């Protein structure tokens, strides 16, 4: 969550930025509805999955504690753990915490124009 229950995230427009701390509770996979969470500029419910979404941003995520899976189209997944840094732009994705501990990460989001479609 963002300082409590995960309620909403406002994404920046082109040239804007956002920064925050997100906590995904343990074993919370499959409970996120991106359309309800992301209040603007996101394309939610991609690929028939309520958690799958994309947005016109470049995102930096730094995992502070725990583990979380980022799920990409085609059910490709990568597990991120404390100390990992993810840099991503415009890809449809979902977050799943299938682990027995909370995951906390810092995000920095930069508003972009058009899909950037890359991940590192």
C-alpha positions as CSV (number, residue, x, y, z in Angstrom):
1,X,0.0,0.0,0.0
2,X,1.0,3.6,-0.1
3,X,1.3,4.4,3.6
4,X,-1.8,2.2,4.3
5,X,-4.2,0.3,2.1
6,X,-3.4,0.6,-1.6
7,X,-6.0,3.0,-2.8
8,X,-4.9,5.0,-5.8
9,X,-1.8,6.3,-7.7
10,X,-1.9,9.4,-9.8
11,X,0.5,9.1,-12.7
12,X,2.4,12.1,-14.1
13,X,1.7,13.5,-17.6
14,X,4.5,14.3,-20.1
15,X,7.4,16.0,-18.4
16,X,5.9,15.4,-14.9
17,X,7.2,13.2,-12.1
18,X,5.9,11.2,-9.2
19,X,7.7,9.4,-6.4
20,X,6.4,7.3,-3.5
21,X,6.7,4.1,-1.5
22,X,4.5,1.1,-2.2
23,X,3.8,-1.9,0.0
24,X,2.3,-5.1,-1.4
25,X,1.1,-7.3,1.4
26,X,2.2,-10.9,1.6
27,X,0.3,-13.3,-0.5
28,X,-1.7,-10.5,-2.2
29,X,-1.3,-11.8,-5.8
30,X,-4.4,-11.7,-7.9
31,X,-6.2,-9.0,-5.8
32,X,-5.1,-5.8,-7.6
33,X,-7.6,-4.2,-10.0
34,X,-5.5,-1.7,-11.9
35,X,-8.5,0.2,-13.3
36,X,-9.6,1.1,-9.8
37,X,-6.1,1.9,-8.5
38,X,-4.7,4.0,-11.4
39,X,-6.7,7.2,-11.5
40,X,-5.5,8.5,-14.9
41,X,-3.4,8.0,-18.0
42,X,-3.2,4.2,-17.6
43,X,-4.5,1.5,-19.8
44,X,-5.9,-1.1,-17.5
45,X,-7.3,-4.6,-17.9
46,X,-5.0,-5.5,-20.7
47,X,-4.9,-9.1,-21.9
48,X,-8.0,-9.9,-19.9
49,X,-6.2,-9.6,-16.5
50,X,-7.6,-7.1,-14.0
51,X,-4.1,-6.4,-12.7
52,X,-2.4,-6.0,-16.1
53,X,-1.8,-2.4,-17.1
54,X,0.5,0.0,-18.9
55,X,1.1,3.7,-18.9
56,X,3.1,6.3,-20.8
57,X,5.9,6.6,-18.3
58,X,9.4,5.6,-17.5
59,X,9.5,3.9,-14.2
60,X,12.3,3.2,-11.7
61,X,11.5,0.8,-8.9
62,X,13.9,0.0,-6.1
63,X,13.0,-2.9,-3.9
64,X,13.6,-2.1,-0.2
65,X,12.3,-5.3,1.4
66,X,10.7,-8.6,0.5
67,X,10.2,-10.0,-2.9
68,X,7.7,-9.4,-5.7
69,X,7.1,-10.8,-9.2
70,X,6.6,-8.4,-12.2
71,X,4.4,-10.2,-14.7
72,X,4.7,-9.3,-18.4
73,X,2.6,-10.3,-21.3
74,X,2.7,-14.0,-22.2
75,X,3.0,-14.8,-18.4
76,X,6.7,-13.9,-18.5
77,X,7.8,-13.2,-14.9
78,X,10.8,-11.9,-13.1
79,X,11.2,-12.0,-9.3
80,X,12.6,-8.9,-7.8
81,X,14.1,-8.9,-4.3
82,X,15.5,-6.4,-1.8
83,X,18.3,-4.4,-3.5
84,X,17.1,-4.9,-7.0
85,X,16.4,-2.0,-9.3
86,X,13.9,-2.2,-12.2
87,X,13.8,0.4,-15.0
88,X,10.8,0.0,-17.3
89,X,9.0,2.0,-19.9
90,X,5.5,1.5,-21.2
91,X,5.3,-2.3,-21.1
92,X,2.0,-3.9,-20.0
93,X,2.7,-5.5,-16.6
94,X,1.2,-6.6,-13.4
95,X,2.6,-7.0,-9.8
96,X,2.2,-10.2,-7.8
97,X,3.4,-10.8,-4.3
98,X,3.0,-14.6,-3.9
99,X,5.5,-14.7,-1.0
100,X,5.0,-14.9,2.7
101,X,6.4,-11.5,3.4
102,X,5.4,-7.9,2.5
103,X,7.3,-6.3,-0.3
104,X,8.1,-2.6,-0.1
105,X,9.6,-0.5,-2.9
106,X,10.3,3.0,-3.9
107,X,9.1,4.2,-7.3
108,X,10.1,7.2,-9.3
109,X,7.9,7.8,-12.4
110,X,8.6,10.2,-15.3
111,X,5.8,11.1,-17.6
112,X,6.6,10.3,-21.3
113,X,4.8,10.7,-24.6
114,X,3.9,7.5,-26.3
115,X,4.8,4.0,-25.4
116,X,8.4,3.4,-24.8
117,X,8.2,-0.4,-24.5
118,X,11.5,-1.5,-22.9
119,X,12.7,-3.0,-19.7
120,X,16.1,-3.4,-18.0
